[in-house]
Amino acid sequence: MAISIQIDRVSRDYGPVKALDDVTLDIRAGEFFTLLGSSGCGKSSLLKLIGGFDRPTSGRVAFDGKDVGDLPANKRPVNTVFQSLALFPHMSVAQNVGYGLRLKGLWGVALEIRINDALDLVELSGFGPRDVNLLSGGQRQRVALARALVMEPGILLLDEPLTGLDERLRQQMRDEFGRLHKRTGATFILVTHNQDEALSLSDRMAVMHRGRIEQVDAPARFFEAPANAFVARFIGIDTLLRPQSIVAAGGHAEVTVAGQTLPARVEGPTDPAASVIAIRPDRLFLARAGTLPALMLTVVGTTFRGLHRDLKLAFADGQTLVIAIEADADIGPFSIGQQVAVGLKPDAAVLISSAGLPPAG
């Protein structure tokens, strides 16, 4: 049965280092939740506290409202798939999958049925007798998942489980995680630094930075309303423009950059010194001169990306944005110094807090 998780003002100190700093978070029963952030942001430290592998310096961890601070890892309704997989090399696939059940005293036909059901769940039927050392990377991932799922945990923790796999296999295993989540109904918590994994799998996700949570939301909301410049950059909104002036009215504003004015939705402070304009790349297009709203910009670079080309364009003050053009589009070629018009679809620009952006030089 799926379990909800409550993290209440949790901190974790390692000497002078604060790995977690007053974190509060509610994870709903049965959801796929992702902790996203770069190395050292605190996401793995939080996962360890949930799993019972560590204890907080202060604060409370609860499952379905019940404090589990004194409950050791082996008594919690939690199983973990580690980055290293941690399979036993001297055991067969079936022995690896059934290890936890044997420790709980299950033997014979009942054990065999549970193992086979778990292998069927991860599409490894018939693999029980095989040597785990002779399996492919993807098959080993599935064995690790089966070993965790066979225990029928209320909570499954996935600690950077796709690191080291090639891109094709990563995509395959992402699909596998999504399928298993729907079939098991357990609460899944994924720790990753990979935005694609987080965005494609999560019901909700949290972006972490320096031991704190910057934003918790559904994946789409991170693009619609990033909490600040750090979050915008981390999820892939690279164009962050510093405004000269802002004229706000309700939830919308007219912002000026290098003498050019564009509309923006307000999701942060309207003080130019504390704000940036996040430009969503999927809402830009090359336009005819005179299209409104549009920006007149100068080509400063082009980069071939395979399926598309990146066109880097500059404002008069040197700030830049990048627009992606399909590689086979009948547009161009573009020359350095050429003037082009860039149109903006609705909500292309969002005014957000500049927190996390280095001070202007």
N, C-alpha and C positions, 0 to 999 in steps of 0.2 A: 504494500500500500504506500502511495506517495506521501512524503513528509514535508511539511513547511519548515523553514529555517529562519530564526530570528538572531541577528547580530546586533547587540545593543552596546554602543559606545565602547567598542573593543580597541584596546591598544596592545601592542607587543613590542617590548624593548629588548634589544640585545646589547647590553652595556650602554654606550652613548648613542647607539644607532636605534632609531625608532622605525621599525619595519611596518607597523600599523599605527595610525594616529587617529584615535577617536572615531572608529568606523561604525556606522549604523546602517543596517541593510535588512530588508525583509525579502525572502525568496519564497514564492508561492509553491504549494504542494503540486507536483506534477509538471512544473514548467522546465523548459530548457534555458538555463541561465548561464551567461558567460562572464567571466572576469577577464577583461582585456587590458593589456598594458605592456610597456616595455620591461626589460629585465631590471629587477630591483625595485619595482613599483609597489610590491607588497601582495600581489595576487596569490603567489604560492604560499606565502605565510598565512594568508586567510584560509586557503584550502586546508592547510595542515591543522588549523584550529577547528575547522568543521569536522575533519576526519578523526580528530582526537590524537593526532601525532604530536601536538604541542598544546600548551596552555597559554591563555592570554595573561599579560601583565595586569590588565584591568579590564573590566567589562564582562559581558555575559553572552554565552552562546546557548541557544535553546532550539529544540526540535518540537514542533507542534506546541510551543509555549512552555515546554518543560526544560528547565536548566540541565545541560549535560556536561557542565564543567568538570564534574568529578567522575564522569563515565569514561573509562579507557577506550582506546580505539577498537579493541576486539569485542567490546560490548555494545558498540554503536551500530545502528541499522544502516551502515555505510560500507560501500566497497569502492576501491580506487583502482583506476588503470593508470599506471605510472608511465612517464616518458621512456624509461628504460625497459618497460614491459615486465621485467623481473620474473620471467618464466624459468622453471626448474629445468636445466639442460639434461639432467639424468632421467627425466620422466617423459612418458609419452604424452600425446595431446590429451587423452582421456584422464591420465593421472594428474596432469596439471589442472584441468578443469574441475576435477572432483576433489582436489586437495582440501579445500575448506569444508566441504561436506563430510569428508572422512574425519576431520578433526572434531566435527560435531556429532560423530557416532553413526553416520549413515553408511550402510554397507549393502552388498548383494544386489538384488534386482532393483530395489528402490533407488540405489545410487546410480546404477547403469541407466535407468530411465531418465533421471534428472540430468545426467551428463549428455545423453543423446538429445534430449530436448533443448539443452543449451547450445549444443553444436548445430542443431537444426536452425535455431534462432539466428545464428550468425552465418548460416549457409555453409557449414563445414560438415555436413552429414557424411559419415563413413570415415572421417579423419581420425577417429579415436586412437587406433593403434600406432599412428605415425610418430616418428621421431621429430620433436619440435625443432631440432637443429637443421633439419632438411627442408623446412618450410620457407616459403617466400616471406618478404617483409609484411605484405598485406595479410597473409595467412596467420602469421604470428600475432599481428594486431587483433585479429578475430579470436584467436585462442585466449588472449588476455581479456578481451571483452566477455567471452563465454565464461571464463573463470570468475569474473566479477558478477555477471548476471545470474549465474547458477545459484547464487546465494539469495536471490530475490530481494535485493536491498531496496529500502525506501528511498535511498539517496545514492546516486552513482557519481563519483568524482573522477574527472578526466584531466589529468595533469600533463599538459602539452603532449598529448598522445600521438600527434602526427609529425612531430619534429624528426627530420632525417629521412622522410619519405619523399620520393619524387612527386612531381606535381600531379601526374595522372593518378597515382595511388592515393595521394592526399584527397583528391576530389572523390575518388571511389569510397574512401573511408568516411568522408564527410556525409555522403549520402547514406552510408551504413549507420552512422550515429543518429541521423534524423529518423531513419526507419525503425531502429531499435527503440528510440524514445517513444515513438507512437505505439509500438507493440507492447512495451513493458509498462508504460504509464508512470514510471519512477521519476523522481526529481533528479535531473541531470545538471551538473555544474561543471562547465568547461573552463579551464585556465589556458589562455593562449595569448601570444603577441601578434597573431595573424588576423588582420581585419576581415579578410574574406571568410575565414572560418566562423568568426563571431557573427558577422552580418547574415550569413546564409543559414545558420543553425538556430540562432537564439530566438526565444519568445521575448526576452528582455536581456539587456547586458549592462555592465558597469565598466566605465573607463576609469582606471586607477592611475595615480601619479604620486610618487613620494609618500606612499603609505596612506593616502586619502582617496576617497571616491570623488571624482570630478563630475560625473553624471550617471544617472541610472534611467534607462528609457527603453522603449521598443526600438529596434534597429533603424527604422525609417525616420524616427524623430531626431536621430543624431545628425541627419542631413538637413532636416527641416528647421531644427532649432538647436544647434550645438551650444553647449553651456558657455564655452569660451574659446579663445584662440587655440589653446593646447588641444582641446578635444577635436576641434575642426581639423587641425593639422594631422592629428593621429588617425582620424578615420579617412583621410585622403582629400580633404578640401584644402588644397595648397595655396590658392589665391586668397590672400588676406591683405586688404588694402587699407591704408591709414587715411581717414577722411580729413579734408580741410575744414569742412563745416557740415552741420546737420540741422535740418529744419524738420522737427517731428510733429506729428499730429495723430494722436491715438496710437494705433499699432503700426503706422507706416511713417516713412520719412523720405525726404529728398536729401541725398548726400552728395557732396561735391568732392571729386578727386582730381587734382591737377587741372582745375578749371572746368571739368565736365561733370554734369549732374546726372544722377541715376536714381531710380526709386529703390527703396529697400524696406523689407519688413523688419520691425523692431523686436528684437529678442534679448536686448541688453541695454546698457546705459547709453544715453544720447549725448554724453559729453565726448567730444572728439578726442580728448586726451586719454580716455578710458575705453575707447571702442575701436573695433576694426570692422570692415565690411567683408564678410565671407561670400565669395562668389562660387556658386555651384557650377562645375564644368559641364554638367549634363543639361544646363539651361542657357547655354550660349550658342550662337550660330553666326556664321558669316552673313552679312546683310548688305543690301544696297545702301549707298549713301542717302541719307534722308529718312531711313527707317527709324521709327520711334517705338520704345526707347532704344538708343544705340550709342556706341562709343566709337570715336575715331582714334585708332591706335596705330603704332608703327611696328612693323615686323623687325624683330631683333634676332630671330633664330628659328630654325625648323629641325625636327628630329624624327626620323623614320622609326616607327614602333611595330612594324609588321602589319597588323590589321588597320592601323591608323597612323596618321602623322600628327605630331604635336607642333602647333604653331605658337611661338612665344612672342607676345606683343607687349609694347611698352607705352605707358603714359608719358606726358611731357616731363614729369618730375622723376622719371626713372623707375617707378613702380611697374610691375609686370603681371600679366595673367597669361594662362595657357589655354588654348582651345584645341580640342581633338577633332581632326578631320578624317573621315574614312579614306583609307589608302587609295581606293579606286574612284573616289569622287572626282567629277570633272570640274575641278577647281584648281587654280594655280597654273604654273608654278609661281611661288612667291619669292621675292628678292628682298634682301636686307635693306631696310629704309623705306620700303613700300608702305603706303597708308592703306588701311583696311577698315571697314565698318563692322562692328560686332554688335549683333542684336541680343537683347535680353528677353527671355521668356518670363512669364509671371513668377515671382518669388526667386528669381535668379540670385538676387543679392539679399543678404540677411545681416543686420547690424547686431553684433555680439560683443561681449566683453573681450578686451585685449589681454586678459590674464593668461599667462603662459607664453606670451610673445616677448622676445627680447626688446628692451627699450630702443626707440628710434635713435639711429646713430647721427 
